[in-house]
Amino acid sequence: MLHRSWAEIDSKRLLENSKNIFNYVKKDILAVVKADAYGHGSVVVSKIFENLDYVKKLCVATSEEGKELREEGITKDILVLGGLLKEELDQFLEYRLQPVISDFSQLELIPDEFSIPIHLKFDTGMNRLGFNISELEKVLYLIKKKKIKIEGLMSHFPSADVDEELTESQIKKFKKIVDTFSKNSISPKYIHIQNSAGLIYECSYCNSVRIGISLYGEKPMEKFPISVKTVMSVKSKLISIKSLKKGDKVSYGGTFTADKNMKIGIVAFGYADGLPRNLSNKGYFIINNKRAKILGNVTMDMTIVDLSDIQNVNIGDDVLIIGKNGSEEISFNDLANLCETIPYEIMCRISKRVKRIIL
Ligand SMILES: Cc1ncc(COP(=O)(O)O)c(C=O)c1O
């Protein structure tokens, strides 16, 4: 294999995760494949979901992302979560992309009798995108006047993993919205508010879930009740091995000083591959089923690790950056904890230079 760094995408696991989630929620899945399917490769992932009956839509952030999927032959419905700007309208039409409309400026852009059914988003507590409940009557008036087909009503949970009170209040608020539409004889096909963390909540009037991270195998919280397994593992190569003498400094800025004679290795994976630089002096890789601690600052293309306690290691050996090897494992969550961020960010940051290999 000619790649110095690669990410293995386990398509069987992706399939299994989606099945396990579907069997648990028994609702249609709107699969979130934005941001290159959280770094997994949106085309590959979408091609897998394309054949699943219970995956009804693919959700992207922008019409550009939707266009890329269409150009690769994806025919399933594509929902653009980030809505539309004026200059993007033609792209929506040309590639049959469904916009999520979340404010009046977007609603105005939609031509009367628009040929593509849209989803309307309401803000029930995140204060990001979405109409306010106070705007409901005006929304109803405009969509009737413009004769726009509403295929979906949606909202979003910002804190389903940490704030039960807010989440329950959102479920109630959203129900009022759905009921008001129903009283106005509008009963859209898809009603969705639950993200992965939101799956632990009961939303009896919702008939679909809009999920990303759990499909990719990351539990949104400890007590997540559905069995999911990590889909992506990231690997690289050891490209050099050398010795350090006590007192030698390592890497840019010399932030590590050897307190004894050491054996070190240079791994072909740096911050340009997606390794957060703030893992400098605190992260580790797995080599020969052992932890190799990161020494000094992570550099653009390489990272230096401690090989002093690792036997039988040679230039060209595989290095596990994220994944499981024997009894040792480093997960997206572990890395996120070390960097004080979330697994989503680590996944999305794995860069284009890291070749995706589909298993
Ligand atoms: C609007 C929206 N819906 C659904 C999701 C999926 O969330 P999760 O990956 O936590 O399931 C996201 C993720 O960022 C989102 O922005």
The ligand as an SDF file (V2000), in Angstrom:
LIG
                    3D

 16 16  0  0  0  0  0  0  0  0999 V2000
  -29.2680   20.2050   12.4490 C   0  0  0  0  0  0  0  0  0  0  0  0
  -28.6190   18.9290   12.8370 C   0  0  0  0  0  0  0  0  0  0  0  0
  -29.3560   17.8260   12.9070 N   0  0  0  0  0  0  0  0  0  0  0  0
  -28.8280   16.6290   13.2640 C   0  0  0  0  0  0  0  0  0  0  0  0
  -27.4750   16.5170   13.5540 C   0  0  0  0  0  0  0  0  0  0  0  0
  -26.9190   15.1660   13.9440 C   0  0  0  0  0  0  0  0  0  0  0  0
  -26.4780   15.1620   15.2660 O   0  0  0  0  0  0  0  0  0  0  0  0
  -25.7160   13.9070   15.8660 P   0  0  0  0  0  0  0  0  0  0  0  0
  -24.4940   13.7290   15.0690 O   0  0  0  0  0  0  0  0  0  0  0  0
  -25.4230   14.3210   17.2650 O   0  0  0  0  0  0  0  0  0  0  0  0
  -26.6280   12.7440   15.7700 O   0  0  0  0  0  0  0  0  0  0  0  0
  -26.6620   17.6440   13.4930 C   0  0  0  0  0  0  0  0  0  0  0  0
  -25.2400   17.5300   13.8190 C   0  0  0  0  0  0  0  0  0  0  0  0
  -24.4580   18.3960   13.8870 O   0  0  0  0  0  0  0  0  0  0  0  0
  -27.2540   18.8840   13.1280 C   0  0  0  0  0  0  0  0  0  0  0  0
  -26.5280   19.9950   13.0450 O   0  0  0  0  0  0  0  0  0  0  0  0
  1  2  1  0
  2  3  1  0
  2 15  2  0
  3  4  2  0
  4  5  1  0
  5  6  1  0
  5 12  2  0
  6  7  1  0
  7  8  1  0
  8  9  2  0
  8 10  1  0
  8 11  1  0
 12 13  1  0
 12 15  1  0
 13 14  2  0
 15 16  1  0
M  END
$$$$
